[in-house]
């Protein structure tokens, strides 16, 4: 049996752009992608803390140190600039295998405030 667990999370990031006329995805500063251990084109669950919307999309890298969290395509209709979001990636594992989760906590201005490694 396999179970799905949280692998990485970018917590409390601020949406910096919404572009309906883009093909789709969430653009994330390359530095945030690296810190969270995400991969380009990886599927993520995005939760809008401000309005409660939840949606799945895929990651595309934005310029390193741009502090960008951009919602594109249809997802751009689910938030406005300034909304707070949580971006989560999951992985499948056997129940007896340890869970190793990276949490990137964001501060004001989309600065990385803290990086946590949770192992259980």
N, C-alpha and C positions, 0 to 999 in steps of 0.2 A: 504494500500500500504506500502511496505517496500523499503528502499533505502540502498545501500551498502556504508559504510563510512570507512575512515581510522581509525583504532582502535589503532594501535601502529606502530612505525617505529624506526629502528636502522639506523641512517643516517651517511654516509661517513665512514663505516667500511672498513678495509683493509683485503683483502683475504690473509690468511696465509698458506693455503694448497689447492691442487687440486689432487683428487684421483679418477681416472677413474675406477679403479678396485673395487670400493665400490658399493653397491647396489643402492645407490642414496640418496639424501637429502642434506641439509646444516647443518653442525655441528657448533654450536654457544656456546661460553663460557656460562656456567650456570649462571654466574653473569649478563651477558647481557640479557639472557632470562628473568630472574627475574626482572631486571630493566625495561624492555619493556613490561612486563606482557604477554609474549608469553607462549605457552604451548608446551610440547614435542608432536611431530607428527602433530602440527598445520600446515595447508597450508599457505605458504607465497609467495608473489611476490618479486622476487629479480631483481633489476635493476643494471646493471653494468655501472657505471658512466664513466668508462674509455673507454669502447668500444661500449656502447649503447645497448648491449644485454639485453633482458628481458625474465624471465622464472619463472615458478611456481615450487615449490618443497615443502618439509616438513621439519620441525625443528627436529633435534636431539641434545640433550645436549652434549657439550664437557666439559672437566674438568673445574671446577670452578677456576677462575683466570688464565686460560691458555691463554687468549686473542685470542682464536682460532675463526676464521671464515673460515670454510673449505667447499669447494664445492666438492661433491662426485658424482660418477656415470656420467651420460651424462652431467650434469651441469658443471662438471670439464672441459669440452671442451669449455665452454663459458667465461672463464676467465683465468688469470694467476696470480700467487702469486704477490701481490703488487697492484692489481687492487682495485679501490674503489667501494663499492657497497652500495645500500640502500635496506634494508629488510623491507617489509611492510606486515602487517596483517590487515584484514578488518572484519567488522561485519555488520549485517543487523539490521536496526532500523526503527521505524516509523518516518516520517518527523517531527512530533511535539516533539519527544524526544530529549534531549540534546545530543550533541556529546562530548565524553570525549576521547581525543587522547593523548597517551604518546609518546613523541619523545625523543629518546636517541641519543644525538649528540656525535660522537666519535672524539677523537683527535689522535695525533701521537701515534704510537705503540699500537693502539686499546685500549687506555685508555678512560674511560667515561669522557667526557669533561663537559657535562651538561645533565640534565634530565628536560624536559619541560612537563607540563600538560596543554593541550589546551582544554578548555570547551567552547562550543558555544550553 
